[in-house]
């Protein structure tokens, strides 16, 4: 197995960003889990020789993407709740014979 580099980790974050752009939360979660494992392994292998500037850049990117993921989850949750409310209202109007 090849050792993970900062560039490979950055590539994983780019994949995470692409999944979020497509609103693919399941895919994004899988990528994030893989990225987290790889990042932890990288830090364990490199120890005190981790290039701190590169690591800071990765962590900044990671935090931005996690914020985006959280906002997307919230947005999709609101959309689902709104659709559910709309469905309830439509069924209630239909039950009393009111056409929309």
DSSP file (Angstrom, degrees, kcal/mol; ACC not computed):
  #  RESIDUE AA STRUCTURE BP1 BP2  ACC     N-H-->O    O-->H-N    N-H-->O    O-->H-N    TCO  KAPPA ALPHA  PHI   PSI    X-CA   Y-CA   Z-CA
    1    1 A X              0   0    0      0, 0.0     2,-0.1     0, 0.0     0, 0.0   0.000 360.0 360.0 360.0 133.7    0.0    0.0    0.0
    2    2 A X        -     0   0    0      1,-0.1     2,-0.2     0, 0.0     0, 0.0  -0.459 360.0-105.4 -78.3 151.3    1.4    3.4   -0.9
    3    3 A X        -     0   0    0     -2,-0.1     2,-0.2     1,-0.1    -1,-0.1  -0.518  35.3-113.6 -75.7 141.6    1.8    6.0    1.7
    4    4 A X        -     0   0    0     -2,-0.2     2,-0.2    34,-0.1    -1,-0.1  -0.534  32.7-160.6 -74.7 138.0   -0.7    8.8    1.7
    5    5 A X     >  -     0   0    0     -2,-0.2     4,-2.2     1,-0.1     5,-0.2  -0.702  34.1-106.1-112.0 168.6    0.7   12.3    0.9
    6    6 A X  H  > S+     0   0    0     -2,-0.2     4,-2.4     1,-0.2     5,-0.2   0.877 122.1  55.4 -59.5 -36.6   -0.8   15.7    1.5
    7    7 A X  H  > S+     0   0    0      2,-0.2     4,-2.1     1,-0.2    -1,-0.2   0.910 106.7  49.0 -64.8 -41.5   -1.6   15.9   -2.2
    8    8 A X  H  > S+     0   0    0      2,-0.2     4,-1.9     1,-0.2    -1,-0.2   0.892 111.2  50.3 -64.7 -38.2   -3.6   12.7   -2.1
    9    9 A X  H  X S+     0   0    0     -4,-2.2     4,-1.9     2,-0.2    -2,-0.2   0.899 109.2  51.1 -65.4 -40.3   -5.4   14.0    1.0
   10   10 A X  H  X S+     0   0    0     -4,-2.4     4,-1.9     1,-0.2    -2,-0.2   0.870 107.5  54.0 -63.7 -36.3   -6.2   17.3   -0.9
   11   11 A X  H  X S+     0   0    0     -4,-2.1     4,-1.9     2,-0.2    -1,-0.2   0.890 106.1  52.0 -64.7 -39.3   -7.5   15.2   -3.8
   12   12 A X  H  X S+     0   0    0     -4,-1.9     4,-2.1     1,-0.2    -2,-0.2   0.895 108.3  51.1 -63.2 -39.2   -9.9   13.4   -1.4
   13   13 A X  H  X S+     0   0    0     -4,-1.9     4,-2.4     1,-0.2    -1,-0.2   0.868 107.1  53.6 -66.3 -34.7  -11.1   16.8   -0.2
   14   14 A X  H  X S+     0   0    0     -4,-1.9     4,-2.1     2,-0.2    -1,-0.2   0.881 108.2  50.4 -65.2 -37.0  -11.7   17.8   -3.8
   15   15 A X  H  X S+     0   0    0     -4,-1.9     4,-2.2     2,-0.2    -2,-0.2   0.882 109.0  51.8 -65.8 -38.4  -13.8   14.6   -4.2
   16   16 A X  H  X S+     0   0    0     -4,-2.1     4,-2.3     2,-0.2    -2,-0.2   0.923 108.9  50.1 -62.9 -44.1  -15.7   15.6   -1.1
   17   17 A X  H  X S+     0   0    0     -4,-2.4     4,-2.4     1,-0.2    -2,-0.2   0.908 109.5  51.2 -61.1 -42.2  -16.4   19.0   -2.5
   18   18 A X  H  X S+     0   0    0     -4,-2.1     4,-1.4     2,-0.2    -1,-0.2   0.896 109.1  50.8 -63.0 -40.5  -17.6   17.5   -5.8
   19   19 A X  H  <>S+     0   0    0     -4,-2.2     5,-2.9     1,-0.2    -1,-0.2   0.906 111.2  48.3 -63.8 -41.2  -20.0   15.1   -3.9
   20   20 A X  H ><5S+     0   0    0     -4,-2.3     3,-1.6     1,-0.2    -2,-0.2   0.886 106.3  56.8 -66.8 -37.8  -21.4   18.1   -2.0
   21   21 A X  H 3<5S+     0   0    0     -4,-2.4    -1,-0.2     1,-0.3    -2,-0.2   0.832 109.3  46.8 -60.5 -31.5  -21.8   20.1   -5.2
   22   22 A X  T 3<5S-     0   0    0     -4,-1.4    -1,-0.3    -5,-0.2    -2,-0.2   0.380 115.4-119.3 -89.5   3.1  -24.0   17.2   -6.4
   23   23 A X  T < 5 +     0   0    0     -3,-1.6     2,-1.2     1,-0.2    -3,-0.2   0.814  62.4 150.6  61.9  32.6  -25.9   17.2   -3.1
   24   24 A X     >< +     0   0    0     -5,-2.9     4,-2.5     1,-0.2    -1,-0.2  -0.715  13.7 168.8 -96.8  83.5  -24.7   13.6   -2.6
   25   25 A X  H  > S+     0   0    0     -2,-1.2     4,-2.5     2,-0.2    -1,-0.2   0.863  74.9  53.0 -67.8 -36.0  -24.6   13.4    1.2
   26   26 A X  H  > S+     0   0    0      2,-0.2     4,-2.0     1,-0.2    -1,-0.2   0.944 113.1  43.8 -63.9 -46.6  -24.2    9.7    1.4
   27   27 A X  H  > S+     0   0    0      1,-0.2     4,-2.4     2,-0.2    -2,-0.2   0.904 113.0  52.5 -63.3 -41.2  -21.2    9.8   -1.0
   28   28 A X  H  X S+     0   0    0     -4,-2.5     4,-2.7     1,-0.2    -2,-0.2   0.896 108.2  50.9 -62.1 -40.8  -19.8   12.8    0.9
   29   29 A X  H  X S+     0   0    0     -4,-2.5     4,-2.2     2,-0.2    -1,-0.2   0.903 110.4  49.0 -64.7 -40.6  -20.1   11.0    4.2
   30   30 A X  H  X S+     0   0    0     -4,-2.0     4,-2.1     2,-0.2    -2,-0.2   0.914 112.8  47.5 -64.3 -42.6  -18.2    8.0    2.8
   31   31 A X  H  X S+     0   0    0     -4,-2.4     4,-3.0     1,-0.2    -2,-0.2   0.912 111.1  51.7 -64.8 -42.0  -15.5   10.2    1.4
   32   32 A X  H  X S+     0   0    0     -4,-2.7     4,-2.6     2,-0.2    -2,-0.2   0.898 109.2  49.9 -63.0 -40.5  -15.2   12.1    4.7
   33   33 A X  H  X S+     0   0    0     -4,-2.2     4,-2.1     2,-0.2    -1,-0.2   0.925 113.4  45.6 -63.5 -44.4  -14.8    8.8    6.6
   34   34 A X  H  X S+     0   0    0     -4,-2.1     4,-2.6     2,-0.2    -2,-0.2   0.926 113.1  50.5 -63.9 -45.0  -12.1    7.6    4.2
   35   35 A X  H  X S+     0   0    0     -4,-3.0     4,-3.1     1,-0.2     5,-0.2   0.916 108.7  52.1 -59.2 -44.7  -10.4   11.0    4.3
   36   36 A X  H  X S+     0   0    0     -4,-2.6     4,-2.5     2,-0.2    -1,-0.2   0.919 110.7  47.4 -60.3 -45.1  -10.4   11.0    8.1
   37   37 A X  H  X S+     0   0    0     -4,-2.1     4,-2.4     1,-0.2    -1,-0.2   0.934 114.5  46.9 -60.7 -46.2   -8.8    7.5    8.3
   38   38 A X  H  X S+     0   0    0     -4,-2.6     4,-2.6     2,-0.2    -2,-0.2   0.902 112.2  49.9 -64.3 -41.7   -6.2    8.5    5.8
   39   39 A X  H  X S+     0   0    0     -4,-3.1     4,-2.5     2,-0.2     5,-0.2   0.931 111.3  48.1 -63.5 -46.0   -5.4   11.8    7.5
   40   40 A X  H  X S+     0   0    0     -4,-2.5     4,-2.4    -5,-0.2    -2,-0.2   0.922 113.3  48.1 -61.1 -43.7   -5.0   10.1   10.9
   41   41 A X  H  X S+     0   0    0     -4,-2.4     4,-2.5    -5,-0.2    -1,-0.2   0.903 110.4  52.1 -62.5 -41.5   -2.7    7.4    9.4
   42   42 A X  H  X S+     0   0    0     -4,-2.6     4,-2.5     2,-0.2     5,-0.3   0.934 111.0  46.5 -60.5 -46.8   -0.7   10.1    7.6
   43   43 A X  H  X S+     0   0    0     -4,-2.5     4,-2.1     1,-0.2    -2,-0.2   0.900 112.6  50.3 -64.5 -40.6   -0.2   12.0   10.9
   44   44 A X  H  < S+     0   0    0     -4,-2.4    -1,-0.2    -5,-0.2    -2,-0.2   0.909 114.2  44.8 -63.1 -41.6    0.7    8.8   12.8
   45   45 A X  H  < S+     0   0    0     -4,-2.5    -2,-0.2     1,-0.2    -1,-0.2   0.883 119.8  38.9 -71.2 -38.8    3.3    7.8   10.1
   46   46 A X  H >< S+     0   0    0     -4,-2.5     3,-2.2    -5,-0.2    -2,-0.2   0.718  84.0 173.2 -89.1 -20.4    4.9   11.2    9.7
   47   47 A X  G ><  -     0   0    0     -4,-2.1     3,-1.3     1,-0.3    -1,-0.2  -0.204  69.4  -4.0  54.8-130.7    4.8   12.2   13.4
   48   48 A X  G 3  S+     0   0    0      1,-0.3    -1,-0.3    -4,-0.1    -2,-0.1   0.549 125.4  72.0 -75.6  -5.9    6.7   15.4   14.2
   49   49 A X  G <   +     0   0    0     -3,-2.2    -1,-0.3    -6,-0.1     2,-0.2   0.303  65.0 130.7 -91.8  11.1    7.9   15.8   10.6
   50   50 A X    <   -     0   0    0     -3,-1.3     2,-0.9    -7,-0.1     3,-0.1  -0.456  69.8-116.7 -61.4 128.1    4.4   16.7    9.3
   51   51 A X     >  -     0   0    0     -2,-0.2     4,-2.3     1,-0.2     5,-0.2  -0.585  28.5-158.2 -69.5 107.1    4.6   19.8    7.2
   52   52 A X  H  > S+     0   0    0     -2,-0.9     4,-2.8     1,-0.2     5,-0.2   0.839  85.1  53.9 -62.4 -38.2    2.6   22.1    9.3
   53   53 A X  H  > S+     0   0    0      2,-0.2     4,-2.1     1,-0.2    -1,-0.2   0.931 111.8  45.6 -63.2 -43.6    1.7   24.6    6.6
   54   54 A X  H  > S+     0   0    0      2,-0.2     4,-2.3     1,-0.2    -2,-0.2   0.902 113.4  49.7 -64.4 -41.1    0.3   21.9    4.4
   55   55 A X  H  X S+     0   0    0     -4,-2.3     4,-2.7     2,-0.2    -2,-0.2   0.903 109.3  51.6 -65.4 -41.5   -1.6   20.3    7.3
   56   56 A X  H  X S+     0   0    0     -4,-2.8     4,-2.4     2,-0.2    -1,-0.2   0.909 109.2  51.1 -60.9 -41.5   -3.1   23.7    8.2
   57   57 A X  H  X S+     0   0    0     -4,-2.1     4,-2.4     2,-0.2    -2,-0.2   0.932 111.2  47.9 -61.5 -46.0   -4.2   24.2    4.6
   58   58 A X  H  X S+     0   0    0     -4,-2.3     4,-3.0     1,-0.2    -2,-0.2   0.927 112.0  49.0 -60.1 -45.7   -5.9   20.7    4.6
   59   59 A X  H  X S+     0   0    0     -4,-2.7     4,-2.5     2,-0.2    -1,-0.2   0.867 110.1  51.3 -66.0 -35.6   -7.6   21.4    8.0
   60   60 A X  H  X S+     0   0    0     -4,-2.4     4,-2.1     2,-0.2    -1,-0.2   0.935 113.0  45.5 -64.2 -45.7   -8.9   24.7    6.8
   61   61 A X  H  X S+     0   0    0     -4,-2.4     4,-2.4     1,-0.2    -2,-0.2   0.923 112.6  51.8 -61.3 -44.5  -10.3   23.1    3.6
   62   62 A X  H  X S+     0   0    0     -4,-3.0     4,-2.6     1,-0.2    -2,-0.2   0.924 109.6  48.7 -59.0 -46.7  -11.8   20.3    5.7
   63   63 A X  H  X S+     0   0    0     -4,-2.5     4,-2.1     1,-0.2    -1,-0.2   0.891 110.6  50.7 -64.1 -39.3  -13.5   22.7    8.1
   64   64 A X  H  X S+     0   0    0     -4,-2.1     4,-2.1     2,-0.2    -1,-0.2   0.915 112.7  46.6 -62.4 -42.8  -15.0   24.7    5.2
   65   65 A X  H  X S+     0   0    0     -4,-2.4     4,-2.6     2,-0.2    -2,-0.2   0.867 109.9  52.8 -69.9 -36.1  -16.3   21.5    3.6
   66   66 A X  H  X S+     0   0    0     -4,-2.6     4,-2.4     2,-0.2    -1,-0.2   0.884 109.3  50.1 -65.7 -37.1  -17.7   20.2    6.9
   67   67 A X  H  X S+     0   0    0     -4,-2.1     4,-2.6     2,-0.2    -2,-0.2   0.922 111.2  48.8 -63.7 -44.0  -19.6   23.5    7.3
   68   68 A X  H  X S+     0   0    0     -4,-2.1     4,-2.5     2,-0.2    -2,-0.2   0.908 110.7  51.0 -60.8 -42.6  -20.9   23.2    3.8
   69   69 A X  H  X S+     0   0    0     -4,-2.6     4,-2.4     2,-0.2    -2,-0.2   0.917 110.8  48.3 -62.0 -44.1  -22.0   19.6    4.5
   70   70 A X  H  X S+     0   0    0     -4,-2.4     4,-2.4     2,-0.2    -2,-0.2   0.926 112.2  48.6 -62.5 -45.9  -23.8   20.7    7.7
   71   71 A X  H  X S+     0   0    0     -4,-2.6     4,-2.5     1,-0.2    -2,-0.2   0.889 111.0  50.9 -62.8 -39.1  -25.6   23.5    5.8
   72   72 A X  H  X S+     0   0    0     -4,-2.5     4,-2.9     2,-0.2     5,-0.3   0.913 109.2  50.5 -64.7 -42.8  -26.6   21.1    3.0
   73   73 A X  H  X S+     0   0    0     -4,-2.4     4,-2.3     1,-0.2    -2,-0.2   0.928 112.1  47.9 -59.4 -44.6  -28.0   18.7    5.5
   74   74 A X  H  X S+     0   0    0     -4,-2.4     4,-2.4     2,-0.2    -2,-0.2   0.921 112.9  48.3 -61.9 -44.8  -30.0   21.5    7.1
   75   75 A X  H  X S+     0   0    0     -4,-2.5     4,-2.5     2,-0.2    -2,-0.2   0.924 112.4  47.3 -63.1 -46.5  -31.2   22.7    3.8
   76   76 A X  H  X S+     0   0    0     -4,-2.9     4,-2.3     1,-0.2    -1,-0.2   0.867 111.0  53.0 -64.9 -35.4  -32.3   19.2    2.6
   77   77 A X  H  X S+     0   0    0     -4,-2.3     4,-2.5    -5,-0.3    -2,-0.2   0.917 109.4  48.1 -64.2 -43.4  -34.0   18.7    6.0
   78   78 A X  H  X S+     0   0    0     -4,-2.4     4,-2.8     2,-0.2     5,-0.2   0.923 111.1  51.1 -62.0 -43.8  -36.0   21.9    5.6
   79   79 A X  H  X S+     0   0    0     -4,-2.5     4,-2.4     1,-0.2    -2,-0.2   0.909 110.9  48.2 -60.1 -42.6  -37.0   20.9    2.0
   80   80 A X  H  X S+     0   0    0     -4,-2.3     4,-2.2     2,-0.2    -1,-0.2   0.913 112.6  47.9 -65.5 -42.4  -38.2   17.6    3.2
   81   81 A X  H  X S+     0   0    0     -4,-2.5     4,-2.6     2,-0.2    -2,-0.2   0.911 112.1  49.8 -64.2 -41.5  -40.2   19.1    6.1
   82   82 A X  H  X S+     0   0    0     -4,-2.8     4,-2.5     2,-0.2    -2,-0.2   0.906 111.3  48.8 -63.5 -41.5  -41.7   21.7    3.7
   83   83 A X  H  X S+     0   0    0     -4,-2.4     4,-2.3    -5,-0.2    -1,-0.2   0.892 111.1  50.4 -65.1 -38.7  -42.7   18.9    1.2
   84   84 A X  H  X S+     0   0    0     -4,-2.2     4,-2.5     2,-0.2    -2,-0.2   0.931 111.3  47.8 -65.2 -45.2  -44.2   16.9    4.0
   85   85 A X  H  X S+     0   0    0     -4,-2.6     4,-2.6     1,-0.2    -2,-0.2   0.904 111.4  51.1 -60.8 -41.9  -46.2   19.9    5.3
   86   86 A X  H  X S+     0   0    0     -4,-2.5     4,-2.7     1,-0.2    -1,-0.2   0.901 110.1  49.6 -63.0 -40.8  -47.4   20.6    1.7
   87   87 A X  H  X S+     0   0    0     -4,-2.3     4,-2.4     2,-0.2    -2,-0.2   0.905 110.8  49.5 -64.5 -41.7  -48.5   17.0    1.3
   88   88 A X  H  X S+     0   0    0     -4,-2.5     4,-2.3     2,-0.2    -2,-0.2   0.920 112.5  47.7 -62.2 -43.5  -50.4   17.1    4.6
   89   89 A X  H  X S+     0   0    0     -4,-2.6     4,-2.7     2,-0.2     5,-0.2   0.919 111.2  50.4 -64.9 -43.3  -52.1   20.4    3.5
   90   90 A X  H  X S+     0   0    0     -4,-2.7     4,-2.5     1,-0.2    -1,-0.2   0.916 112.1  47.2 -61.6 -42.7  -53.0   19.0    0.1
   91   91 A X  H  X S+     0   0    0     -4,-2.4     4,-2.1     2,-0.2    -1,-0.2   0.884 111.5  51.5 -66.8 -36.9  -54.5   15.8    1.6
   92   92 A X  H  X S+     0   0    0     -4,-2.3     4,-1.2     2,-0.2    -2,-0.2   0.928 112.0  45.8 -66.0 -43.5  -56.4   17.9    4.1
   93   93 A X  H  <>S+     0   0    0     -4,-2.7     5,-2.8     1,-0.2     4,-0.5   0.908 112.6  51.2 -64.6 -40.4  -57.9   20.1    1.4
   94   94 A X  H ><5S+     0   0    0     -4,-2.5     3,-0.8     1,-0.2    -1,-0.2   0.870 104.4  58.2 -63.2 -35.6  -58.7   17.1   -0.7
   95   95 A X  H 3<5S+     0   0    0     -4,-2.1    -1,-0.2     1,-0.3    -2,-0.2   0.821 112.3  39.4 -64.9 -30.4  -60.4   15.5    2.2
   96   96 A X  T 3<5S-     0   0    0     -4,-1.2    -1,-0.3    -3,-0.4    -2,-0.2   0.371 119.1-109.6-101.3   4.3  -62.8   18.4    2.5
   97   97 A X  T < 5 +     0   0    0     -3,-0.8     2,-0.6    -4,-0.5    -3,-0.2   0.762  65.3 147.2  81.1  25.3  -63.2   18.8   -1.3
   98   98 A X      < -     0   0    0     -5,-2.8     2,-0.3    -6,-0.1    -1,-0.2  -0.848  38.4-143.8 -96.7 124.9  -61.3   22.0   -1.8
   99   99 A X              0   0    0     -2,-0.6    -5,-0.0     1,-0.1    -9,-0.0  -0.677 360.0 360.0 -86.9 140.1  -59.4   22.2   -5.1
  100  100 A X              0   0    0     -2,-0.3    -1,-0.1   -10,-0.1    -2,-0.0   0.434 360.0 360.0 -93.2 360.0  -56.1   24.0   -5.2
